[in-house]
Amino acid sequence: MKEISEPRHIEPHLTESSTIRDFVFGFGDGINTSLGIAAGVGGANVASDIIILAALVGMFTGAKAMAVQNYLAVKSHKQLLESEIAREKWEIENKPDLERQEIEDIYKAKGFTGKDLEMIVNKVTSDKKVWLDTMLTEELKLNP
């Protein structure tokens, strides 16, 4: 029987919804900020073009602030992932017995026992990339 090394997916899948989420948050924030500025400046009894200008400036300033916040959040998350990946790699290299036991515990909790459990643990731990990916997804619930 021929072994398939990677699953084949023909249809596209949405793997990250952060772009949509960022757009919705940014749009909502921009509308609310603009309305607040327009209402505040409008109450000052100034010309309508000043109100529109103030609302536009507020909207773009808010968008810039959200972009910076999102950049910092993504950068921090990436650094956290890189740190966790490095730690797991180190543990696999330097504490293989403990990491192997963790793999066994993970699959035991899924209901595998005996020879099936032994076969899975041997298969996972025989390939360091599979081993690392398994530790990241199963133990740490990360998506490398």
N, C-alpha and C positions, 0 to 999 in steps of 0.2 A: 504494500500500500504506500502510495506517495504521500509524504508529509508536506503540508503547506506551512511555510515558515511565518507568513504574515497573513492576517485575514484580508480578504479582498472585499472592498466596498465600492459598488458602482455608483450608487446614489449619493449625492452630497448631504452632509449632515451639518447642522449648525452646532459648532463646538464652543462658541463663546458669544455670549449675549451682551458683553460689556459695551460694545459700540452702541447698541440700541438703548441700553440703560443710560449711558452717558448722554446720548441725544435727548432722551426724555427728561432726565434731570436738568440738563442745561437749558432746554427749551422752557421748562416750567419755571426754573429760577429766573431766566431772562424775562419772561412775561411778567412774573410777580414783581421783580425789581423795577422793570419799566413802568408798570402801572403805579407802583408806589411813588416813584420819582415824579411821574406825570401828575399824580394827584397832589403831591406835596408842592411842586412848583406851580401847578395850576391854581392852587389856593393863594399863591402870592400875587395873583392878578397881573401876570406878565403876558407878553405876546405868545400866540400859539406856536410860532416857529421856535421860540426859546424852550417851550415845554417839550416839543418833539426832539430838539437837539439834546436836551437834558436826559430824556428817556433813552435815546440812542447811545449816548455816552455811558449811561448806567448799564445798558444791556451789554455793550462791548466790554466794559470793565468787569462786569460779572462773569461773562464768558471767559475772559482771560484768567480770572481768579480760579474758576472751575477747572480750566485746562491745566493750570499749575498744580492744583490740588490733585487732580487725576494723575498727572505725571509723577508726582511724588509718591502717591499711593502705589502705582504700578511698579515704580523703581524699588520701593521698600519691599513689596511682595516678591519681586524677582530676587532681591538679595536674600530674603528669608528662604526661598526655595533653593537657591544655590548653596546656602549654608546647610540646610537639611540634607541635600544631596551629598555634599562633601562629608558630612558627619556619618551618613549611612555607608558611604564608600569606605571610610576609614574603619568603621566597625566591622564591615565584611572582611576587610584585609587583616585587621588586628584582633578581632574577637569572633572568628568564624563559628566557633562552637555555640556561643550565646546567640548569634544571629540565626544559626541553623535551628536552634531550639525555638526561636521566635517564629520561624517559618512553620515549624511543626505545630506550635500552639495555634497559629492562625488557621491552618487547615484542619486541625483537630476541632476547633470551635465551629467549623463549617460542617462537621459531622463525619469527616474521614477518619478511618481507623485502620489498624493492622497493616497489611501489605499495600493497600491503596495509599494510605498515609505515607508510608515509607517510600513508595514509588514517586509520589508527588514531591516530597521533600528532596529526594535525590535529583529529580529532574530540574526543579527550580534552582537548587544550589549548585548544579553542575555548570550553569552559565551565569557568569557574574552580572551581565546586563539584565537578564531575566530576574535574577535574585534581587538586584538593586531596585528594579521597577516594581517588583512584588512588595518589597519592604516599603517603598514610597507610597504605593497605592493602597495596600492592605493595612499596614501598620499606621502610617501617618496620614492616610486619606488625602494624599497629594496627587496631583495629576501632572507628572513630569512631561 
